[in-house]
Amino acid sequence: MPHISIKMYPGRTEEVKKELAEKTKAFIMEQMNMEEKYISVSVEEYEKENWKEEVADKIRPEDLYVKSNF
């Protein structure tokens, strides 16, 4: 606890995704005063043409704290 799931379009290198996950973990550790062992981060890629159906439509409005505008 917690698990952070980052969903995005494909195209970033493994190095970029690993750095994003590590920086996200570090931020959560600091903000929540939490040990590293409790935090997991995944990065999932979705094709642009499938984004709405596979990602956007599954997000409950009450769970969305920052909304994109594209």
C-alpha positions as CSV (number, residue, x, y, z in Angstrom):
1,M,0.0,0.0,0.0
2,P,0.0,2.1,-2.0
3,H,0.2,0.9,-5.5
4,I,0.6,3.6,-8.2
5,S,-0.4,2.8,-11.7
6,I,0.8,5.1,-14.5
7,K,-1.0,4.7,-17.8
8,M,0.3,6.3,-20.9
9,Y,0.8,6.1,-24.7
10,P,3.7,4.0,-25.9
11,G,7.0,5.4,-27.0
12,R,9.2,6.0,-24.0
13,T,12.3,3.9,-23.3
14,E,12.6,1.4,-20.5
15,E,15.1,3.8,-18.9
16,V,12.6,6.7,-18.9
17,K,9.8,4.5,-17.5
18,K,12.1,3.2,-14.7
19,E,13.1,6.7,-13.8
20,L,9.5,7.9,-13.7
21,A,8.6,5.0,-11.4
22,E,11.5,5.6,-9.1
23,K,10.8,9.4,-8.9
24,T,7.1,8.6,-8.2
25,K,8.1,6.2,-5.5
26,A,10.4,8.8,-3.9
27,F,7.7,11.4,-4.0
28,I,5.2,9.1,-2.3
29,M,7.7,8.1,0.3
30,E,8.3,11.8,1.2
31,Q,4.7,13.0,1.0
32,M,3.2,10.1,2.9
33,N,6.2,9.5,5.3
34,M,6.2,5.9,4.2
35,E,8.9,3.3,3.8
36,E,10.0,2.2,0.4
37,K,9.0,-1.5,1.0
38,Y,5.3,-0.5,1.0
39,I,5.2,1.2,-2.3
40,S,4.8,-0.3,-5.8
41,V,4.6,1.5,-9.1
42,S,3.6,0.0,-12.5
43,V,3.7,1.6,-15.9
44,E,1.2,0.5,-18.5
45,E,1.1,1.5,-22.2
46,Y,-2.0,1.9,-24.2
47,E,-2.3,2.7,-27.9
48,K,-3.9,6.1,-28.6
49,E,-6.8,4.6,-30.5
50,N,-7.7,2.4,-27.5
51,W,-7.1,5.0,-24.8
52,K,-10.8,6.1,-24.3
53,E,-12.2,2.6,-24.1
54,E,-9.3,0.9,-22.1
55,V,-8.4,3.8,-19.8
56,A,-10.5,7.0,-19.8
57,D,-13.9,5.3,-19.7
58,K,-12.9,3.2,-16.7
59,I,-11.9,6.1,-14.4
60,R,-14.6,6.9,-11.9
61,P,-15.2,10.7,-11.7
62,E,-15.0,10.7,-7.9
63,D,-11.5,9.2,-8.2
64,L,-10.1,11.7,-10.6
65,Y,-8.2,14.4,-8.8
66,V,-6.3,15.9,-11.8
67,K,-8.1,15.9,-15.1
68,S,-6.4,16.2,-18.5
69,N,-7.6,18.6,-21.1
70,F,-7.0,17.1,-24.5
